[in-house]
Amino acid sequence: MKRRNAFVATLKEGLVIFAGVLIALLADDWRTRRADIHDAENSLQVIADELLAHSAMLASAVSASRNHAVGTRWIFDRRSVRDPAQDSVVEALMSLESFPGLPFSDAGYSGINAANRLDLLSNDELRRRLVSYYELDQPDLREYHGIVYDRREALFESMYPYVEHTSFPDDQGVLRVTLRRPWEDLTSDPVVMGRLSRYGASVGALAHDLESLQGQLAEIRTLVGEHLRN
């Protein structure tokens, strides 16, 4: 009987110790998870700042791509016009100078993703939209952006015999563009006009894609802001 009581007492003591260890482990796991969630929320603030920079870059890229589309359309529509106003010609050619860049940084997103903190965000819609924006939409846009850039370079190559671009800004800090040969020579070149038409269509499509991404980015920034305020 005494042995039975001793065994029961030992068993109870062992169960108490086991329960204590289990509770301690669960509490430690809970604290670790809370710390990870806190780190994820802090990382989300980094992403919020990153998306703000993206918004400014997209606004600039949209404006530049629109200017390119307008410039190419102006030149193409006046291909049969003799001696159009020189100022208008220069303005149209100058609109093709500054190509819309996409210097996106994804350091914030890469950091939270590499640390496996993305899954800790409680907002499933926000998590889905961030993954789509960074891993699908941006790479697709970058790829098409590269195609459009190559078409612009091909256009400039064919225009070189007709158009001169100054290498350095003038006294007013402006790069100048002038015609080397008559307007009719430029606009009667089938290679130039073919590449101009293709580039105009491409950069117009790029402007549309940039505007679409701009809208998506605005929605994501709203979701991020709401999540950080809650």
Sequence and secondary structure as in RCSB ss.txt:
>XXXX:A:sequence
MKRRNAFVATLKEGLVIFAGVLIALLADDWRTRRADIHDAENSLQVIADELLAHSAMLASAVSASRNHAVGTRWI
FDRRSVRDPAQDSVVEALMSLESFPGLPFSDAGYSGINAANRLDLLSNDELRRRLVSYYELDQPDLREYHGIVYD
RREALFESMYPYVEHTSFPDDQGVLRVTLRRPWEDLTSDPVVMGRLSRYGASVGALAHDLESLQGQLAEIRTLVG
EHLRN
>XXXX:A:secstr
 HHHHHHHHHHHHHHHHHHHHHHHHHHHHHHHHHHHHHHHHHHHHHHHHHHHHHHHHHHHHHHHHHHHHHHHHHH
HHTTT SS  HHHHHHHHHTTTS        HHHHHHHHTT GGG S HHHHHHHHHIIIIIHHHHHHHHHHHHH
HHHHHHHHHTTTEEE SS  TTS   EEESS HHHHHT HHHHHHHHHHHHHHHHHHHHHHHHHHHHHHHHHHHH
HHHH 
